[in-house]
Amino acid sequence: MNASPANGSLKNIVLLGIGHTNAHLVKQWISEPIGGCRLICISKFPAATYSGMLPGTLGLQFSEQEMRIDLAALAHRAGAELVIADTQGIDLDAGQLHFHDHEPIRFDVLSIGVGSMPAGWEQHTHSKLLVPIKPMQTFLQRLESHLSDQAMSPPTDDNAPLRVAVVGGGVASVEIAFCLQQRWQKRDADREIEIEIFTSSPHVADGMPSRSVRSIEKLLRQRGISVHRGHRVDALTDTTLRTDDGRTYRSNGVIWATGAAPPPVLARLGLQTDDRGFIATSKTLQSLSDERIFAVGDSGTMIESPCPKAGVYAVRQCPILWHNVNALLNQNAMQRFDPQRDFLKLLNTGDGKAMLQYGWFTAHARWCWRLKTWIDKRFVSEYQFDSDFDGRSTAPTTDDPSEEPQSCK
């Protein structure tokens, strides 16, 4: 057990959002509770969704339960309090978080890990086509409901396939396209599906080496998944999608899976941010506004050395956050987070294979998918516990994607 805070008084360690990094702190607390402190976990949802398994679950490779973390069970195992609430703001002078639907909560240490939202989706909320990928907790249900309704509607042409657009050309968008196609084929639906990717970049899977990108684009062509590149989607109606070159495309659904943008809750906190709206931090992951506050995962940007908004960095911040929370309480030296330049990338192609890329090496094979599955299941299983207790908190039901769930990204 770690040492108690120096003054011996009871301290509140508050986690706003239970994403990858904050979830690790909860898990660490199970075996090493910090003396003289209570742990309070705050989330808008009672479950967290592990993003690494979301495409595979879409492709019917996993059950939804396999990718979910029951936050009440996790908190219970750690002896922590779970609060299901909607954060309204922060009072730095009083050291309190305020909520729309809960009394204020005092904090001595606060770690913010509320993830991100896809950029630009809010401009198109009027369209019935729109299905944002966030909140991930409700994405599969929202998508299934939307596509089922569309599939049951009589097409204008008897031979017309169901047309689905995926907006965003990153790795996640490519995985969604591959796995949605597999889901549809496994269901043996009467109506065919036609999937298109729209990206403003010249290629899909930005950030991967050109050799890997060529392999991915070849595979997309072989699967009949079209890629429209070099133009942004700037308008949606209830039946069409328009790009900024003036072209219009008929669609039955638009999955919005663009790059990361800050969720609205970050603006309500009033902390210093980067130019995109993410919380500005030092390399110790502490807010530049207040040393008691950490911002981890997508929620924070290290101004001195920003890194991409990717789950792998959130995971690598785990030991840094744990050490620095203890260091702050005990007035010890902080550790700095130095993001690694390269990391193993595994892209689920939906067909029981995955594309692996690390350094110069690229492979597309079943063993790559088995490796990805082993890594993902091992990771998420560390946070999954049986719900063998009474008094579980429940979340208010919502279909509004305007608030990113404070959970895994």
Residue pairs with C-beta under 8 A, 6 or more apart in sequence:
1 32
1 33
1 34
1 35
2 32
2 33
2 34
2 35
2 326
2 330
3 35
3 330
4 34
4 35
4 36
4 37
5 11
5 35
5 36
5 37
5 329
5 330
6 329
6 330
6 331
8 36
9 36
10 36
10 37
10 38
11 34
11 36
11 37
11 38
11 108
11 109
11 329
12 37
12 38
12 40
12 105
12 106
12 107
12 108
12 109
13 34
13 37
13 38
13 39
13 40
13 107
13 108
13 109
13 111
13 325
14 40
14 42
14 97
14 105
14 107
14 109
14 110
14 111
15 22
15 25
15 26
15 39
15 40
15 41
15 42
15 110
15 111
15 113
16 22
16 42
16 87
16 97
16 110
16 111
16 112
16 113
16 114
16 406
17 42
17 43
17 112
17 113
17 114
17 115
17 299
17 406
17 407
18 26
18 41
18 43
18 48
18 69
18 71
18 74
18 113
18 406
18 407
18 408
19 48
19 113
19 114
19 115
19 296
19 297
19 298
19 299
19 314
19 406
19 407
19 408
19 409
20 113
20 297
20 311
20 314
20 315
20 318
20 408
20 409
21 111
21 113
21 296
21 297
21 314
21 315
21 317
21 318
21 321
22 41
22 111
22 113
22 296
22 297
22 321
23 48
23 69
23 74
23 383
23 408
24 315
24 318
24 319
24 321
24 322
25 39
25 111
25 318
25 321
25 322
25 325
26 39
26 41
26 74
26 75
26 78
26 80
26 383
27 74
27 78
27 382
27 383
28 322
29 39
29 78
29 79
29 80
30 77
30 78
33 39
33 78
33 79
34 325
34 326
34 329
37 108
37 329
38 80
38 81
39 75
39 78
39 79
39 80
39 81
40 80
40 81
40 83
40 105
40 107
41 71
41 74
41 75
41 80
41 81
41 82
41 83
42 82
42 83
42 85
42 87
42 97
42 105
42 406
43 71
43 82
43 83
43 84
43 395
43 405
43 406
43 407
44 84
44 85
44 86
44 395
44 398
44 403
44 405
44 406
44 407
45 71
45 84
45 135
45 137
45 395
45 405
45 406
45 407
46 70
46 71
46 72
46 82
46 84
46 392
46 393
46 394
46 395
47 68
47 69
47 70
47 71
47 137
47 407
48 68
48 69
48 71
48 137
48 383
48 405
48 407
48 408
49 67
49 68
49 69
49 136
49 137
49 139
49 405
49 407
49 408
50 67
50 68
50 69
50 376
50 379
50 380
50 408
51 136
51 172
51 311
51 408
51 409
52 311
52 372
52 375
52 376
52 379
52 380
53 62
53 66
53 67
53 376
53 377
53 380
54 67
54 136
54 139
54 140
55 172
55 175
55 176
55 178
55 179
55 348
55 350
56 62
56 67
56 179
56 348
56 373
56 376
57 63
57 64
57 66
57 67
57 140
58 140
58 143
58 176
58 179
58 180
58 183
59 178
59 179
59 180
59 182
59 183
59 186
59 348
59 350
60 182
60 183
60 186
61 179
61 348
61 352
61 373
64 140
66 377
66 380
67 380
68 384
69 380
69 383
69 384
69 407
69 408
70 384
70 385
70 387
71 82
71 407
72 82
72 387
72 392
72 393
73 384
73 385
73 386
73 387
73 388
73 389
73 392
74 383
74 384
74 385
75 81
75 82
76 82
76 385
76 389
77 385
82 393
83 102
83 105
83 393
84 393
84 394
84 395
84 396
85 99
85 100
85 101
85 102
86 99
86 100
86 101
86 102
86 403
87 97
87 98
87 99
87 100
87 265
87 268
87 269
87 406
88 98
88 99
88 100
88 268
89 97
89 98
89 268
89 269
89 270
90 96
90 97
90 98
90 268
90 269
90 270
90 271
91 97
91 98
91 104
92 289
92 290
94 104
94 106
95 106
95 107
95 108
95 292
96 104
96 105
96 106
96 107
97 104
97 105
97 107
97 110
98 104
99 105
101 396
107 292
108 292
108 329
109 292
109 293
109 294
109 325
109 328
109 329
110 292
110 293
110 294
111 293
111 294
111 295
111 296
111 321
111 325
112 266
112 269
112 279
112 287
112 293
112 294
112 295
112 296
112 299
112 300
113 295
113 296
113 297
113 299
113 314
113 406
114 263
114 265
114 266
114 299
114 404
114 405
114 406
115 134
115 263
115 297
115 298
115 299
115 404
115 405
115 406
115 407
115 408
115 409
116 134
116 260
116 261
116 262
116 263
116 278
116 298
116 299
116 309
116 404
116 409
117 132
117 134
117 260
117 261
117 262
117 263
117 401
117 404
118 132
118 133
118 134
118 168
118 256
118 257
118 258
118 259
118 260
118 261
119 258
119 259
119 260
119 261
120 256
120 258
120 261
121 130
121 132
121 256
121 258
121 401
122 402
124 130
124 235
124 236
124 254
124 256
125 402
126 236
127 236
127 237
127 238
127 254
128 238
129 165
129 236
129 237
129 238
129 239
129 241
129 251
129 252
129 253
129 254
130 236
130 254
130 256
131 139
131 142
131 143
131 146
131 253
131 254
131 255
131 256
132 139
132 255
132 256
132 401
133 139
133 172
133 176
133 255
133 256
133 257
134 401
134 404
134 405
135 401
135 403
135 404
135 405
136 405
136 407
136 408
136 409
137 405
137 407
138 398
138 399
138 401
142 399
143 253
143 255
146 253
147 162
147 164
147 252
147 253
150 162
150 252
150 253
151 162
151 189
151 191
155 191
161 191
161 192
161 193
161 194
162 184
162 191
162 192
162 193
162 194
162 252
162 253
163 193
163 194
163 196
163 249
163 250
163 251
163 252
163 253
164 180
164 193
164 194
164 195
164 196
164 251
164 252
164 253
164 254
164 255
165 195
165 196
165 197
165 198
165 233
165 241
165 249
165 251
165 253
165 254
165 255
166 173
166 176
166 177
166 180
166 195
166 196
166 197
166 198
166 255
166 257
167 173
167 198
167 199
167 233
167 241
167 254
167 255
167 256
167 257
167 258
168 197
168 198
168 199
168 256
168 257
168 258
168 259
169 197
169 198
169 199
169 200
169 201
169 203
169 204
169 205
169 206
169 227
169 229
170 204
170 205
170 206
170 207
170 257
170 258
170 259
171 205
171 207
171 208
171 345
171 347
172 257
173 197
173 199
173 204
173 255
173 257
173 258
174 197
174 204
174 205
174 216
174 220
174 347
175 347
175 348
175 349
175 350
176 255
176 257
177 195
177 197
177 220
177 225
178 219
178 223
178 225
178 348
178 349
178 350
178 351
179 348
179 350
180 193
180 195
180 255
180 350
181 193
181 195
181 223
181 225
181 350
182 350
182 351
184 193
194 224
194 226
195 225
195 226
196 225
196 226
196 227
196 228
196 249
197 204
197 220
197 225
197 226
197 227
197 228
198 228
198 231
198 233
198 241
198 243
199 227
199 228
199 229
199 230
200 229
200 230
200 231
200 232
201 229
201 230
202 229
202 230
203 213
203 217
203 229
204 213
204 216
204 217
204 220
204 227
204 229
205 212
205 213
205 216
205 347
207 308
208 216
208 345
208 357
209 357
209 360
209 362
211 362
212 345
212 355
212 357
212 362
215 355
215 362
215 364
216 347
216 355
217 227
219 349
219 355
219 364
220 226
220 227
228 243
228 249
231 243
231 244
231 245
231 247
232 243
232 244
233 241
233 242
233 243
233 244
233 254
234 242
234 243
234 244
235 241
235 242
236 242
236 254
239 250
239 251
240 248
240 249
240 250
240 251
241 248
241 249
241 251
241 254
242 248
242 249
243 249
259 309
260 298
260 309
261 276
261 277
262 273
262 276
262 277
262 278
262 299
263 403
263 404
264 402
264 403
264 404
265 403
265 404
265 406
266 273
266 277
266 278
266 279
266 299
267 273
267 277
269 279
271 279
271 280
271 287
271 288
271 289
271 290
271 293
271 295
272 279
272 280
272 287
272 288
272 289
273 279
273 280
273 301
274 280
274 301
274 303
274 306
276 301
278 295
278 298
278 299
278 300
278 301
279 287
279 293
279 295
279 299
279 300
279 301
280 287
280 288
280 289
280 300
280 301
280 303
281 287
281 288
281 294
281 295
281 300
281 301
281 302
281 303
282 288
282 302
282 303
282 304
283 302
283 304
283 305
283 336
283 337
283 338
284 320
284 324
284 334
284 335
284 336
284 337
285 294
285 295
285 296
285 300
285 302
285 317
285 320
285 321
285 324
285 337
286 293
286 294
286 324
286 334
287 293
287 294
287 295
287 300
288 303
291 328
292 328
294 300
294 321
294 324
294 325
296 314
296 317
296 321
297 311
297 313
297 314
297 317
297 409
298 309
298 314
298 409
302 337
302 339
305 338
305 339
307 313
307 339
311 409
312 343
313 339
314 409
315 379
316 337
316 339
316 340
317 337
320 335
320 336
320 337
323 334
323 335
324 334
324 335
326 332
327 333
327 334
327 335
328 334
342 358
342 359
343 358
344 356
344 357
344 358
345 356
345 357
345 358
346 354
346 355
346 356
346 357
346 368
346 371
346 372
346 375
347 354
347 355
347 356
347 357
348 354
348 369
348 372
349 355
349 364
349 369
352 366
352 369
353 364
353 365
353 366
353 368
353 369
354 364
354 365
354 368
354 369
354 371
354 372
355 362
355 363
355 364
355 368
356 362
356 363
356 364
356 365
356 368
356 371
356 372
